[in-house]
Structure formats: structure tokens, C-alpha cells
Amino acid sequence: MRVASLSISILIFMTSATSAAGIGGMGSVPYDSFEEPDVCADCHVRFTTQHEAALMHQSYTHHWDEIEYFELALPHSEKLDKVAGIKAGCNGCHAPLAFLDGDIPPKPPAEGTRANEGVSCHLCHSIVGHDGDVPFNGNFLVDTDSGMQGTRPGRESAYHEIVVNEYLGTADFCGTCHNEQDPYGMWVKATHLEWQDGPWAARGVQCQDCHMPRAETAAADGEEILPDARQHLFHGAHDASKLAGAVEVLLYCDDETVAAGNEIVIDAMVVNAKAGHMIPSGSVEERVVFLHVEATDSAGNTFHLPVDRKGFEGEDWTIASSNATAYQDLGDIQGIDGWKGLPRDGDVPDGDRIFRMPYLDPNGNMTVAQWHTASFGVDYRLPPLKAIPETFTWTVPDDAAPGPLTVEAKVYYQRVVASVVEHMEIPDEARTHEEMGVATLGLNVQ
């Protein structure tokens, strides 16, 4: 969800151009200034097909985004003055054509308006820069008059003008929507800022290098094959192939042979080996990334290993507990009397390590309403290319079968915590445990 920034003046890059930025641009560019995606598909078949399969296209119509806006954000904006700006601001990036047209609030997806186009082809290819020093809260500038913005020189089209604009190939371009500051001044989305402070930015690797990889492809039907055309995949955490291997796990134990009834120590090293930003990133308030370790003996008996505590401040937020509750502000937002909250960790097994940064409402309770975040808890996430050690001290059960003992560690990703999925009636796919990394260790029970 986008949150409206403070009023931002509209900048004019060219006298003939229509430009807009952030909340200052609401209502400044009508729908009919933008081509519909079907028009783009007439020539750019491959790229529009890729785009239609991506969340970039589904930014307004995706089930959870629709539920979150119409059942939480919009009602909350009309109840609490502090967050009133989200009524429009969410749409600056989730339904940018509606925002720029002034169609606020947009009609629900079932109505079939142009808000459903999401982050459309022409929207991105009309962006010429951003307003101010930091890209955030939809402060992009658009020019719909001068031609389609692109990064490759020497291109021509019989249908439209092409303007070479290197900005589209920069991480700042992505940051206009992948950084967000909420009404309380908290950076509730900071994917671009995390990248900027990390090792990949220092090496010159841009967001597009991972999320729009290059391939031999014609930019349009009938044109020559380019050796390095950017693919419009925009694949991220909603794609199992992107999640797989994003986190590496390694297991160690000093003893290869163990005895039933004896205590052993198993070390795990967890590494964000692939993402250029923190894991999780973006909508951190609803994501669940956790480490689950279990051992299986030769008879098929399975034993769960809870993580050892490290003793740092706020650690309780990072260890799964079926007794912990959260999301108490949903009661106020939804008008539910006597609301006590929901299980904080959903279906994550007790004792598993959760890599998270809690978003806290003004009362200090954990929230999934990022626009209602007044502070953060401990930041215990996985930074790029950094190893996080975890330890599991375990007493081998007396009834463990002799013979091979396999210890397996898995890092899972869950898009929305299971208790919220159930309460908000979000499709079950949002609660699936997607595997990000796995490791096994072979021991022997005497």
C-alpha cells in the first residue's frame, strides 16, 4: 500500500509535457493520456505476456491487495484522521492510472475500470524521473506527450516516438514505489534503501539486473533479435523459482556419532545469498520467514529442534510462540467489539526462529496495517550476503532408534501470516510455506 507523502509540487520537464509527482499529481493526468496494455500487445507480445503474469500488472487486482485496501485501508482512512491520506496514497503505486486521473477511491476490480491495469506498460514508459532527493511514496514524474521512455539508443517505432532515458535502468526508478514512509514517519517499505546500503549497490548491480534479466529477444514482433533485451518478468517473492535458493543454510555438529540421552549442539548458518535487499523486504509486516529444524531417526521418528536463545533485546518477537497474540488494531479498524487479536505467528511451529522486524501500532502491538506503524521492534532479518548463526542444543531422545539420524534445516517463506489469512479470508496460497533454502546433516545414533 502506498501512503501519501506531504504535498509535492508538480515539476514540468518539458513545456509540452504533462508531469506529476506523488500526492501533488493526483488528478493531473487523465486515463486517456495512457495507452491501454492491449495496444502495446499488438507489437510487444512477449513482453506484455510476461507483464500480465507478474504482480506489476496485478498490483490492484491481486486478492490480498484488494482485501487490504477495501476492507482495511479505506475504512481506516475514513475513521482516523492521522491515516486519511492512504485513501488516495495507496493508489499512487497500486493503481497509478486511477491516482493520476483522480479516480479516488477507484471502484473494486470487479467493476472493470482502468484501475485494473495496475502498473501498466505506458505508466512505466512515461516516467522521466522523481521529485526530490529520495525516491519514495510514488514521487515519480511522468511525461505522456514526448514519446515512450526507453533505455536503448537507436531504436525506432512506426507507432510512437522513443525517448532515450537512462533513468528507467536505475534503481531509483524502482525506489519511487518500493520505498514508503507512512503517516508516522516510519519507512515501512525500504527495499530500495536497503539495496542502496548493501553490497550489491556498491558493485553497481541494479534492481533490474535481477528482476528484469537480459535475454536474446526481439523487442517487438518482426524485429531483429537483440542479444540483451530486458525481460519484463518482474519476478520476486511471489515466484517459487525466485525464492528457491535465495537463502542458503549450512549445518554443523562436532560429533558424527551420538548417544541416545546425550546432549549435542548443532550449528546452523543462514545466509541471504541472492537478494540485494533484506529478507524479508517490502511488506515486512505481513511476511513470515522462519527456520525450522528437525531430526529423523532410522525408524522414521521425527523430532523438532527449537532454536537456542541468544539473549538480545526484543528476541521474543523472533521465536515462534502459539501463545503470543498480535494485530489488535484490526478490531478498531473493522469495528469488532471485544477484539483480543490473533495468534501472532500463525502456524509457525513453537520454538522456530523467525527472521522479522515487527511493525508496531501506536499502542505497541504488532500490526499488519503498515500505514498504522508508529515504531519498529527489533530488526532481525537477513541482510544481503551476511551469515546469521543459529544454535540448536538438543538432547537425543532415549527412544531414538539406533542407526542413521538425519537432521534437516529449512528456511520457509510465507506471504501472509496464517492467522491473518484465515481472519481476512485471503486465498490459502498466501499462507503456503515456500521453501527458500535447505540443508541436511547426517549423524549416527549408537
C-alpha positions as CSV (number, residue, x, y, z in Angstrom):
1,M,0.0,0.0,0.0
2,R,1.2,3.5,-0.8
3,V,1.0,6.2,1.7
4,A,0.6,9.8,0.5
5,S,3.6,12.0,1.1
6,L,3.4,15.6,2.0
7,S,2.2,17.9,-0.8
8,I,4.8,17.8,-3.6
9,S,4.9,20.5,-6.3
10,I,4.4,19.4,-9.9
11,L,7.6,19.7,-12.0
12,I,7.5,20.3,-15.7
13,F,10.4,18.7,-17.5
14,M,9.3,20.0,-21.0
15,T,6.9,22.7,-21.9
16,S,4.8,20.3,-23.9
17,A,4.9,17.5,-21.3
18,T,2.4,16.6,-18.6
19,S,4.3,15.7,-15.4
20,A,3.2,14.7,-12.0
21,A,4.7,13.7,-8.7
22,G,3.3,12.0,-5.6
23,I,0.2,13.4,-4.0
24,G,0.7,16.7,-5.8
25,G,0.0,14.9,-9.1
26,M,-3.3,13.4,-8.1
27,G,-5.9,14.2,-10.8
28,S,-3.4,15.8,-13.1
29,V,-3.2,13.2,-15.9
30,P,-6.5,11.6,-17.3
31,Y,-6.8,8.0,-18.1
32,D,-6.9,8.6,-21.8
33,S,-3.4,10.0,-21.7
34,F,-2.2,6.4,-21.4
35,E,-2.3,3.7,-24.0
36,E,-4.1,0.5,-22.8
37,P,-1.9,-2.6,-22.5
38,D,-3.8,-4.3,-25.3
39,V,-2.4,-1.7,-27.7
40,C,1.1,-2.4,-26.6
41,A,0.4,-6.1,-27.0
42,D,-0.2,-5.7,-30.7
43,C,3.6,-5.4,-31.2
44,H,5.3,-6.3,-27.9
45,V,3.6,-9.7,-27.5
46,R,6.4,-11.4,-25.4
47,F,6.9,-8.5,-23.0
48,T,3.1,-7.9,-22.4
49,T,2.6,-11.6,-21.8
50,Q,5.4,-11.6,-19.2
51,H,4.0,-8.4,-17.7
52,E,0.4,-9.8,-17.4
53,A,1.7,-12.8,-15.4
54,A,3.6,-10.5,-13.0
55,L,2.3,-8.7,-9.9
56,M,3.3,-5.5,-11.5
57,H,0.2,-5.9,-13.7
58,Q,-1.8,-7.3,-10.7
59,S,-0.9,-4.6,-8.3
60,Y,-4.6,-3.5,-8.0
61,T,-6.4,-6.8,-8.7
62,H,-4.4,-9.2,-6.6
63,H,-6.6,-10.8,-4.0
64,W,-4.8,-9.7,-0.9
65,D,-4.2,-6.2,-2.2
66,E,-7.9,-5.8,-2.9
67,I,-8.8,-7.1,0.5
68,E,-6.3,-5.0,2.3
69,Y,-7.4,-1.8,0.5
70,F,-11.2,-2.1,0.6
71,E,-11.6,-3.9,3.9
72,L,-8.8,-2.3,5.9
73,A,-7.0,0.7,4.5
74,L,-10.1,2.5,3.0
75,P,-12.3,2.1,6.1
76,H,-9.4,3.1,8.4
77,S,-8.7,6.2,6.3
78,E,-12.3,7.3,7.0
79,K,-12.1,6.6,10.7
80,L,-8.7,8.0,11.7
81,D,-7.6,11.4,10.6
82,K,-3.9,10.5,11.0
83,V,-4.1,8.0,8.2
84,A,-6.7,9.7,6.0
85,G,-4.1,10.2,3.2
86,I,-4.0,6.4,2.4
87,K,-7.4,6.6,0.7
88,A,-5.6,8.2,-2.2
89,G,-2.0,7.4,-1.4
90,C,-2.2,3.6,-1.7
91,N,-3.3,4.0,-5.3
92,G,-0.3,6.1,-6.3
93,C,1.6,2.8,-6.8
94,H,-1.1,0.1,-6.7
95,A,-3.5,1.9,-9.2
96,P,-1.3,4.7,-10.6
97,L,-3.6,5.5,-13.6
98,A,-6.6,5.9,-11.3
99,F,-4.5,8.1,-8.9
100,L,-3.3,10.3,-11.7
101,D,-6.8,10.6,-13.2
102,G,-8.2,11.5,-9.8
103,D,-10.5,8.4,-9.7
104,I,-10.2,8.0,-5.9
105,P,-11.2,5.7,-4.5
106,P,-11.1,3.5,-7.5
107,K,-14.0,1.1,-8.0
108,P,-13.3,-2.5,-6.9
109,P,-11.7,-4.7,-9.6
110,A,-15.0,-6.4,-10.4
111,E,-16.1,-3.1,-11.9
112,G,-13.5,-3.4,-14.6
113,T,-12.2,0.1,-14.7
114,R,-8.8,1.1,-15.9
115,A,-7.5,1.0,-12.3
116,N,-7.3,-2.8,-13.1
117,E,-4.3,-2.1,-15.4
118,G,-2.1,-1.7,-12.3
119,V,1.4,-0.6,-13.1
120,S,0.8,-0.5,-16.8
121,C,3.2,-0.5,-19.8
122,H,2.7,3.1,-20.6
123,L,2.8,4.2,-17.0
124,C,6.4,2.9,-16.6
125,H,7.4,4.0,-20.0
126,S,6.3,7.6,-19.3
127,I,8.3,8.0,-16.1
128,V,11.1,10.6,-16.6
129,G,12.5,10.9,-13.0
130,H,11.4,11.6,-9.5
131,D,10.8,14.7,-7.4
132,G,13.3,15.4,-4.6
133,D,16.4,13.6,-3.4
134,V,14.8,10.3,-2.3
135,P,12.5,8.2,-4.5
136,F,9.5,7.2,-2.3
137,N,5.7,7.3,-2.0
138,G,5.1,7.4,-5.7
139,N,7.0,10.6,-6.3
140,F,7.7,9.7,-9.9
141,L,7.4,12.2,-12.7
142,V,5.5,11.3,-15.9
143,D,5.6,12.7,-19.4
144,T,2.9,11.3,-21.7
145,D,3.4,13.7,-24.5
146,S,7.0,13.3,-25.7
147,G,7.0,9.6,-26.6
148,M,7.8,6.3,-24.9
149,Q,10.7,6.4,-22.5
150,G,13.3,3.7,-23.0
151,T,17.0,2.9,-22.3
152,R,18.3,1.7,-25.6
153,P,19.5,4.2,-28.1
154,G,19.0,3.9,-31.9
155,R,15.5,2.4,-31.7
156,E,12.6,3.5,-33.9
157,S,8.9,2.7,-34.0
158,A,6.3,3.3,-36.6
159,Y,3.7,3.8,-33.9
160,H,5.3,6.1,-31.3
161,E,8.3,8.2,-30.6
162,I,11.0,6.8,-28.5
163,V,12.9,8.9,-25.9
164,V,16.2,7.6,-24.6
165,N,16.1,7.9,-20.8
166,E,18.7,6.1,-18.7
167,Y,16.6,6.7,-15.6
168,L,14.5,3.6,-16.4
169,G,17.5,1.5,-15.9
170,T,18.3,2.8,-12.4
171,A,17.3,1.5,-9.0
172,D,15.9,5.0,-8.2
173,F,13.2,4.2,-10.8
174,C,12.1,1.3,-8.7
175,G,12.5,3.2,-5.4
176,T,9.7,5.5,-6.2
177,C,7.3,2.7,-5.3
178,H,9.5,0.4,-3.3
179,N,10.3,2.9,-0.6
180,E,7.4,4.1,1.5
181,Q,7.1,6.4,4.5
182,D,3.9,6.2,6.5
183,P,2.0,9.0,8.3
184,Y,4.1,8.4,11.4
185,G,7.3,9.0,9.5
186,M,8.3,5.3,9.5
187,W,10.0,3.7,6.5
188,V,7.5,0.9,6.2
189,K,8.9,-0.1,2.8
190,A,12.6,0.4,2.2
191,T,13.7,-2.2,-0.4
192,H,15.5,0.4,-2.5
193,L,17.1,2.0,0.6
194,E,18.2,-1.5,1.8
195,W,19.8,-2.1,-1.6
196,Q,21.4,1.3,-1.6
197,D,23.1,0.5,1.8
198,G,24.2,-3.0,0.7
199,P,26.9,-4.8,-1.2
200,W,25.1,-5.1,-4.5
201,A,24.7,-1.4,-5.0
202,A,28.4,-1.0,-4.3
203,R,29.1,-3.3,-7.2
204,G,26.8,-1.4,-9.5
205,V,24.1,-4.2,-9.6
206,Q,20.7,-2.6,-10.2
207,C,17.3,-3.9,-9.3
208,Q,16.6,-4.6,-13.0
209,D,19.6,-6.9,-13.2
210,C,17.8,-9.4,-11.0
211,H,14.1,-8.7,-11.7
212,M,14.4,-7.9,-15.4
213,P,17.2,-10.1,-16.6
214,R,18.6,-9.8,-20.1
215,A,18.0,-12.4,-22.8
216,E,18.1,-12.8,-26.6
217,T,14.7,-11.5,-27.6
218,A,13.1,-9.2,-30.2
219,A,11.7,-6.1,-28.5
220,A,8.7,-6.3,-30.9
221,D,7.3,-8.9,-33.3
222,G,9.1,-8.9,-36.6
223,E,12.1,-7.0,-35.4
224,E,15.7,-8.3,-35.1
225,I,16.8,-10.4,-32.2
226,L,18.6,-8.3,-29.6
227,P,21.3,-10.0,-27.6
228,D,20.4,-8.4,-24.3
229,A,16.8,-7.3,-24.2
230,R,15.4,-6.7,-20.7
231,Q,12.7,-9.3,-19.9
232,H,9.6,-7.9,-18.3
233,L,9.3,-10.7,-15.7
234,F,9.4,-8.6,-12.5
235,H,9.6,-11.9,-10.7
236,G,10.0,-11.7,-6.9
237,A,8.9,-13.3,-3.7
238,H,5.6,-14.5,-5.3
239,D,7.6,-16.8,-7.6
240,A,8.7,-20.1,-6.3
241,S,11.7,-20.1,-8.6
242,K,12.9,-16.8,-7.2
243,L,12.5,-17.9,-3.6
244,A,14.3,-21.2,-4.2
245,G,18.0,-20.8,-3.2
246,A,17.6,-17.2,-2.1
247,V,18.7,-18.4,1.3
248,E,21.5,-20.8,2.0
249,V,21.6,-23.0,5.1
250,L,24.6,-25.0,6.4
251,L,24.6,-27.4,9.3
252,Y,27.5,-28.4,11.5
253,C,27.9,-30.7,14.5
254,D,31.2,-31.6,16.3
255,D,30.1,-35.2,16.8
256,E,29.2,-37.6,14.0
257,T,28.2,-40.4,16.4
258,V,25.8,-39.5,19.2
259,A,24.2,-41.5,22.0
260,A,20.6,-41.6,23.0
261,G,20.0,-39.5,26.1
262,N,23.1,-37.3,25.5
263,E,23.1,-33.6,24.7
264,I,24.5,-32.4,21.3
265,V,24.9,-29.0,19.8
266,I,24.0,-28.4,16.1
267,D,25.1,-25.1,14.5
268,A,23.2,-23.6,11.5
269,M,24.5,-20.8,9.3
270,V,21.8,-18.9,7.4
271,V,22.8,-16.7,4.5
272,N,20.9,-14.3,2.3
273,A,22.9,-15.3,-0.7
274,K,20.8,-14.0,-3.5
275,A,18.7,-10.9,-2.7
276,G,20.1,-7.4,-3.0
277,H,18.0,-6.3,-0.1
278,M,16.9,-7.6,3.3
279,I,14.9,-10.9,3.6
280,P,12.1,-10.3,4.1
281,S,11.7,-6.9,2.4
282,G,8.8,-4.7,1.2
283,S,5.7,-5.6,3.2
284,V,7.7,-6.9,6.1
285,E,4.7,-6.5,8.5
286,E,2.9,-9.4,6.9
287,R,5.7,-11.7,5.7
288,V,7.0,-14.6,7.7
289,V,10.4,-16.1,7.1
290,F,11.4,-18.8,9.5
291,L,14.0,-21.5,10.2
292,H,12.6,-25.0,11.0
293,V,14.9,-27.8,12.1
294,E,14.0,-31.4,12.8
295,A,15.8,-34.8,13.1
296,T,14.6,-38.1,11.8
297,D,15.9,-41.4,13.1
298,S,16.3,-44.7,11.3
299,A,12.8,-45.8,12.3
300,G,11.2,-42.7,10.8
301,N,10.5,-41.0,14.1
302,T,10.7,-37.2,13.7
303,F,11.9,-34.8,16.4
304,H,11.5,-31.0,16.3
305,L,14.5,-28.9,17.5
306,P,13.7,-25.5,18.9
307,V,16.3,-22.7,18.4
308,D,18.6,-21.6,21.3
309,R,18.0,-18.1,22.6
310,K,20.7,-15.5,22.1
311,G,19.5,-13.1,24.7
312,F,19.3,-9.9,22.7
313,E,16.7,-7.3,23.3
314,G,13.4,-8.0,21.6
315,E,14.2,-11.6,20.9
316,D,10.8,-12.8,21.9
317,W,9.4,-11.3,18.7
318,T,11.7,-13.7,16.7
319,I,10.9,-17.0,18.4
320,A,7.6,-18.6,17.4
321,S,5.0,-19.0,20.1
322,S,1.5,-20.2,19.8
323,N,0.6,-18.2,23.0
324,A,1.6,-14.8,21.6
325,T,-1.1,-12.5,20.2
326,A,-0.9,-9.5,17.9
327,Y,-2.9,-7.5,15.3
328,Q,-5.2,-6.0,18.0
329,D,-5.7,-2.9,15.9
330,L,-7.8,-4.9,13.4
331,G,-10.5,-4.7,16.0
332,D,-10.6,-0.9,15.8
333,I,-10.3,-0.9,12.0
334,Q,-13.1,-3.4,11.5
335,G,-15.3,-2.3,14.4
336,I,-15.2,-5.6,16.2
337,D,-16.2,-5.3,19.9
338,G,-14.0,-7.1,22.4
339,W,-11.4,-8.0,19.9
340,K,-8.4,-9.7,21.5
341,G,-6.2,-10.0,18.4
342,L,-4.9,-13.1,16.6
343,P,-2.1,-15.6,17.1
344,R,1.0,-13.6,16.2
345,D,2.9,-16.3,14.4
346,G,0.0,-18.3,12.8
347,D,1.0,-21.8,12.0
348,V,4.8,-21.5,12.6
349,P,5.9,-24.3,15.0
350,D,6.8,-23.1,18.5
351,G,10.4,-22.5,19.0
352,D,11.3,-21.8,15.4
353,R,13.4,-18.8,14.6
354,I,11.6,-16.1,12.7
355,F,13.6,-13.5,10.7
356,R,11.4,-10.4,11.0
357,M,11.1,-6.8,12.0
358,P,7.9,-6.3,13.9
359,Y,5.7,-3.3,12.9
360,L,4.1,-1.8,16.0
361,D,1.0,0.3,16.1
362,P,0.7,3.4,18.4
363,N,-0.2,1.1,21.3
364,G,3.0,-1.1,20.8
365,N,1.1,-4.0,19.4
366,M,2.3,-5.8,16.3
367,T,0.3,-4.8,13.2
368,V,-0.2,-5.8,9.5
369,A,-1.5,-2.3,8.7
370,Q,1.7,-0.8,7.6
371,W,0.1,2.7,7.4
372,H,-0.6,2.4,11.1
373,T,3.0,1.7,12.1
374,A,4.3,4.1,14.8
375,S,7.5,2.2,15.6
376,F,9.5,-0.9,14.9
377,G,10.6,-3.8,17.0
378,V,14.0,-5.5,16.7
379,D,15.3,-5.8,13.1
380,Y,16.2,-9.5,13.0
381,R,16.2,-10.1,9.2
382,L,18.7,-11.5,6.8
383,P,21.0,-8.8,5.3
384,P,22.5,-9.3,1.8
385,L,25.5,-11.7,1.8
386,K,25.6,-11.8,5.6
387,A,25.6,-15.1,7.5
388,I,23.4,-15.3,10.6
389,P,24.5,-18.1,13.1
390,E,21.9,-20.1,15.0
391,T,22.4,-22.9,17.5
392,F,20.3,-25.9,18.5
393,T,21.2,-27.6,21.8
394,W,19.3,-30.9,21.7
395,T,19.1,-33.9,24.0
396,V,18.8,-37.0,21.8
397,P,15.7,-38.8,23.0
398,D,16.2,-42.0,24.9
399,D,13.9,-43.8,22.4
400,A,15.7,-42.6,19.3
401,A,16.3,-45.6,17.1
402,P,20.0,-46.6,16.6
403,G,21.5,-46.0,13.2
404,P,21.4,-43.1,10.8
405,L,20.0,-39.8,12.1
406,T,19.2,-37.1,9.6
407,V,19.0,-33.5,10.7
408,E,17.3,-31.2,8.2
409,A,17.0,-27.4,8.3
410,K,14.7,-25.5,6.1
411,V,14.0,-21.8,5.7
412,Y,10.4,-21.1,4.7
413,Y,8.7,-18.0,3.3
414,Q,5.1,-17.3,4.0
415,R,3.5,-14.3,2.2
416,V,0.9,-13.5,4.9
417,V,0.8,-14.9,8.5
418,A,-1.7,-17.8,8.6
419,S,-3.9,-16.3,11.3
420,V,-4.5,-13.1,9.2
421,V,-5.1,-15.2,6.1
422,E,-7.9,-17.0,8.0
423,H,-9.4,-13.9,9.6
424,M,-9.4,-11.8,6.4
425,E,-10.4,-14.8,4.2
426,I,-7.4,-14.4,1.9
427,P,-6.9,-17.2,-0.6
428,D,-4.9,-20.1,1.1
429,E,-2.0,-19.7,-1.4
430,A,-0.9,-16.7,0.8
431,R,-0.2,-19.0,3.7
432,T,1.8,-21.7,1.8
433,H,5.2,-22.4,3.3
434,E,7.5,-21.8,0.3
435,E,11.0,-23.3,0.6
436,M,13.9,-20.8,0.3
437,G,16.8,-23.0,1.5
438,V,17.5,-26.4,2.8
439,A,20.4,-28.3,4.4
440,T,20.9,-31.8,5.8
441,L,23.3,-33.3,8.2
442,G,24.0,-37.0,8.7
443,L,24.7,-38.3,12.2
444,N,24.6,-41.8,13.7
445,V,22.9,-42.9,16.9
446,Q,24.7,-45.6,18.8
